[in-house]
Every structure is written in structure tokens, then in C-alpha cells.
Amino acid sequence: MESNGYLNLKYAEEFRIACTINNLRYEEVLQRFIDHVSLYAFKGGTIEPMFRWATQVMVDCTAQYNEEIKMPLADQSVTNFCATRIDLNELHTLNLTADFNLLCHLNGLNALQILQYFIDNTSLAEDRALNLYEIVDINPSTAVVLLMLVRDKTKSKHLLQEKIYVEYALKLLKLDERLEDESDIPYKIKQYQHFYFDWYNALRVIVN
């Protein structure tokens, strides 16, 4: 966290692309991720996919930092953990849920670490390259963003952007066809990265 009290988050390019292309605000995506981190899912409870994948991000982040759960859940009182608020920047505040705060504590993480991990691991290009025709490897961070789109499928886009969306949706289908038989996964990911970057820039021209 910076000295001014704001979270010092770095918005990775692929995260910015995923949000912009899908008409999502950064703070909206972060808040909905936080809201779906679940103690019940962490303990193995059956729950809807968005809670499961958001909680898996927490688990994966813990593995990256090589931290272990500090104590068994049965020995941990949850009554001392409540919802808190943290300033994202001078305009936006994130509400940290009780489940999010508790799981951060149990896994030896802080909000900055887990949110940065979520941002850094979101990639539409990787997901498209790996999972277009069959599920090969689901990235939990990207899965959370994509599940937001399923819920927001009726969300309207600005009229000026509609032509761009139609144009690039058709280009994406052509790229899918061209790469269908490509076995070099890093190459496929790179091609999709270039494509999404072009789409992102086309939208930025309209917005600016």
C-alpha cells in the first residue's frame, strides 16, 4: 500500500484488455471478485462456479507465495473477522468481505497480494488458445471475469462501439479458424494476444 493510503495495484495489460473489451470497470471487477471469495467454498462446499473459481484464485495465490494455512479452520474463531473497506484510489473504495478477510488471514496473505495476483493472471488470450474447442486448463482468474460476462450478457454497450464489436467478433472467428489445427500453444497465445491488443486499441480510439 502506498503512503497515501491507496492500494498500489499495477493493472497488467491483459487485465486492462479483458475489462475494456468486455465493458467492465476495473473497480467493478475487483469488487465482484472479492464478493465471491467464499469460506464455504474453501472448506470444500458445493457452490456455484463463480464462488468456486474466485476462491481458487486465493488458493493458487497462497501456493505462489509458498505460505501455509496458519491453523486448522476448526481451531480458528471467525467472529473476529468482519467486513472492512479499503481505498483503491481517490475515487473508489473496495469493500472487503468477512470471508475475504478471514481467508487472507488464514493463508498469510494481504489484500494487495491477492488482488495483484488476480489481475496478473487474467488472460483472455490464454483462455482462448487453450479452451476454445475443449477444456484443457482453466485459469481461475480468467474464469471469474468470463463468468461475470455470463451474468451481464444483457449489459448494453455504447452505440459508438457497436461497429467495432461486430468487426472484431468476425475477425476473432476467422482467427479461431486459422489457428484451429495449430499445435504450438505459446504461438497461439501470442496470436490471440496481438488480436486482443488491436481490439483494445480500437476501442480506446473511440473512447478518447
Contacts in CASP RR format, 6 or more apart in sequence:
PFRMAT RR
TARGET T0000
AUTHOR 0000-0000-0000
METHOD contacts of the structure
MODEL  1
MESNGYLNLKYAEEFRIACTINNLRYEEVLQRFIDHVSLYAFKGGTIEPM
FRWATQVMVDCTAQYNEEIKMPLADQSVTNFCATRIDLNELHTLNLTADF
NLLCHLNGLNALQILQYFIDNTSLAEDRALNLYEIVDINPSTAVVLLMLV
RDKTKSKHLLQEKIYVEYALKLLKLDERLEDESDIPYKIKQYQHFYFDWY
NALRVIVN
1 7 0 8 1.000
1 8 0 8 1.000
1 112 0 8 1.000
2 8 0 8 1.000
5 87 0 8 1.000
6 87 0 8 1.000
6 88 0 8 1.000
6 89 0 8 1.000
6 90 0 8 1.000
7 86 0 8 1.000
7 87 0 8 1.000
7 88 0 8 1.000
7 89 0 8 1.000
7 94 0 8 1.000
7 111 0 8 1.000
7 112 0 8 1.000
7 115 0 8 1.000
8 112 0 8 1.000
9 88 0 8 1.000
9 112 0 8 1.000
9 115 0 8 1.000
9 116 0 8 1.000
9 119 0 8 1.000
10 116 0 8 1.000
10 119 0 8 1.000
11 26 0 8 1.000
11 119 0 8 1.000
12 119 0 8 1.000
12 120 0 8 1.000
12 122 0 8 1.000
13 197 0 8 1.000
14 122 0 8 1.000
14 123 0 8 1.000
14 124 0 8 1.000
14 125 0 8 1.000
14 193 0 8 1.000
14 196 0 8 1.000
15 26 0 8 1.000
15 119 0 8 1.000
15 120 0 8 1.000
15 122 0 8 1.000
16 26 0 8 1.000
16 200 0 8 1.000
17 124 0 8 1.000
17 196 0 8 1.000
17 197 0 8 1.000
17 199 0 8 1.000
17 200 0 8 1.000
18 24 0 8 1.000
18 122 0 8 1.000
18 123 0 8 1.000
18 124 0 8 1.000
18 142 0 8 1.000
18 145 0 8 1.000
19 25 0 8 1.000
19 26 0 8 1.000
19 29 0 8 1.000
19 145 0 8 1.000
20 200 0 8 1.000
20 203 0 8 1.000
20 204 0 8 1.000
21 124 0 8 1.000
21 196 0 8 1.000
21 199 0 8 1.000
21 200 0 8 1.000
21 203 0 8 1.000
22 145 0 8 1.000
22 148 0 8 1.000
22 149 0 8 1.000
23 155 0 8 1.000
23 157 0 8 1.000
23 158 0 8 1.000
23 161 0 8 1.000
24 145 0 8 1.000
24 148 0 8 1.000
24 152 0 8 1.000
27 88 0 8 1.000
27 92 0 8 1.000
27 94 0 8 1.000
29 145 0 8 1.000
29 148 0 8 1.000
30 88 0 8 1.000
30 94 0 8 1.000
30 115 0 8 1.000
30 118 0 8 1.000
30 119 0 8 1.000
31 94 0 8 1.000
31 95 0 8 1.000
32 144 0 8 1.000
32 148 0 8 1.000
33 54 0 8 1.000
33 57 0 8 1.000
33 115 0 8 1.000
33 118 0 8 1.000
33 144 0 8 1.000
34 94 0 8 1.000
34 95 0 8 1.000
34 96 0 8 1.000
34 97 0 8 1.000
34 100 0 8 1.000
34 115 0 8 1.000
35 95 0 8 1.000
35 97 0 8 1.000
36 50 0 8 1.000
36 51 0 8 1.000
36 53 0 8 1.000
36 54 0 8 1.000
36 55 0 8 1.000
36 144 0 8 1.000
37 51 0 8 1.000
37 54 0 8 1.000
37 55 0 8 1.000
37 57 0 8 1.000
37 58 0 8 1.000
37 97 0 8 1.000
37 99 0 8 1.000
37 100 0 8 1.000
37 103 0 8 1.000
38 47 0 8 1.000
38 51 0 8 1.000
38 52 0 8 1.000
38 54 0 8 1.000
38 55 0 8 1.000
38 99 0 8 1.000
39 73 0 8 1.000
39 78 0 8 1.000
39 99 0 8 1.000
39 102 0 8 1.000
39 103 0 8 1.000
40 47 0 8 1.000
40 51 0 8 1.000
40 99 0 8 1.000
41 47 0 8 1.000
41 51 0 8 1.000
41 52 0 8 1.000
41 54 0 8 1.000
41 55 0 8 1.000
42 55 0 8 1.000
42 58 0 8 1.000
42 59 0 8 1.000
42 103 0 8 1.000
43 73 0 8 1.000
49 143 0 8 1.000
49 147 0 8 1.000
50 144 0 8 1.000
50 147 0 8 1.000
50 148 0 8 1.000
50 151 0 8 1.000
53 138 0 8 1.000
53 140 0 8 1.000
53 143 0 8 1.000
53 144 0 8 1.000
53 147 0 8 1.000
54 140 0 8 1.000
54 144 0 8 1.000
55 103 0 8 1.000
56 140 0 8 1.000
57 114 0 8 1.000
57 117 0 8 1.000
57 118 0 8 1.000
57 121 0 8 1.000
57 140 0 8 1.000
57 141 0 8 1.000
57 144 0 8 1.000
58 103 0 8 1.000
58 104 0 8 1.000
58 107 0 8 1.000
58 109 0 8 1.000
58 114 0 8 1.000
59 107 0 8 1.000
60 117 0 8 1.000
60 121 0 8 1.000
60 140 0 8 1.000
61 107 0 8 1.000
61 109 0 8 1.000
61 113 0 8 1.000
61 114 0 8 1.000
61 117 0 8 1.000
61 118 0 8 1.000
62 68 0 8 1.000
62 69 0 8 1.000
62 107 0 8 1.000
62 108 0 8 1.000
62 109 0 8 1.000
64 117 0 8 1.000
65 108 0 8 1.000
65 109 0 8 1.000
65 113 0 8 1.000
67 107 0 8 1.000
67 108 0 8 1.000
67 109 0 8 1.000
69 106 0 8 1.000
69 107 0 8 1.000
70 105 0 8 1.000
70 106 0 8 1.000
70 107 0 8 1.000
70 108 0 8 1.000
71 106 0 8 1.000
73 106 0 8 1.000
76 102 0 8 1.000
76 106 0 8 1.000
78 98 0 8 1.000
78 102 0 8 1.000
81 98 0 8 1.000
81 101 0 8 1.000
81 102 0 8 1.000
81 105 0 8 1.000
82 98 0 8 1.000
82 101 0 8 1.000
83 95 0 8 1.000
83 96 0 8 1.000
83 97 0 8 1.000
83 98 0 8 1.000
83 101 0 8 1.000
84 95 0 8 1.000
84 96 0 8 1.000
84 101 0 8 1.000
85 93 0 8 1.000
85 94 0 8 1.000
85 95 0 8 1.000
85 96 0 8 1.000
86 93 0 8 1.000
86 94 0 8 1.000
86 96 0 8 1.000
86 111 0 8 1.000
87 93 0 8 1.000
87 94 0 8 1.000
88 94 0 8 1.000
94 111 0 8 1.000
96 111 0 8 1.000
100 111 0 8 1.000
103 109 0 8 1.000
104 110 0 8 1.000
104 111 0 8 1.000
104 114 0 8 1.000
117 141 0 8 1.000
118 141 0 8 1.000
118 144 0 8 1.000
119 141 0 8 1.000
121 139 0 8 1.000
121 140 0 8 1.000
121 141 0 8 1.000
121 142 0 8 1.000
122 139 0 8 1.000
122 141 0 8 1.000
122 142 0 8 1.000
122 145 0 8 1.000
123 139 0 8 1.000
123 141 0 8 1.000
123 142 0 8 1.000
123 189 0 8 1.000
124 142 0 8 1.000
124 145 0 8 1.000
124 192 0 8 1.000
124 196 0 8 1.000
125 189 0 8 1.000
125 190 0 8 1.000
125 192 0 8 1.000
125 193 0 8 1.000
125 195 0 8 1.000
125 196 0 8 1.000
126 139 0 8 1.000
126 142 0 8 1.000
126 189 0 8 1.000
126 192 0 8 1.000
127 138 0 8 1.000
127 139 0 8 1.000
127 142 0 8 1.000
127 143 0 8 1.000
127 146 0 8 1.000
128 176 0 8 1.000
128 192 0 8 1.000
129 179 0 8 1.000
129 185 0 8 1.000
129 188 0 8 1.000
129 189 0 8 1.000
129 191 0 8 1.000
129 192 0 8 1.000
130 136 0 8 1.000
130 137 0 8 1.000
130 185 0 8 1.000
130 189 0 8 1.000
131 137 0 8 1.000
131 138 0 8 1.000
132 176 0 8 1.000
133 180 0 8 1.000
157 165 0 8 1.000
158 206 0 8 1.000
160 206 0 8 1.000
161 203 0 8 1.000
161 206 0 8 1.000
164 199 0 8 1.000
164 202 0 8 1.000
164 203 0 8 1.000
164 206 0 8 1.000
167 202 0 8 1.000
168 195 0 8 1.000
168 198 0 8 1.000
168 199 0 8 1.000
168 202 0 8 1.000
171 195 0 8 1.000
171 199 0 8 1.000
172 195 0 8 1.000
175 191 0 8 1.000
175 192 0 8 1.000
175 195 0 8 1.000
179 188 0 8 1.000
179 191 0 8 1.000
179 192 0 8 1.000
182 188 0 8 1.000
END
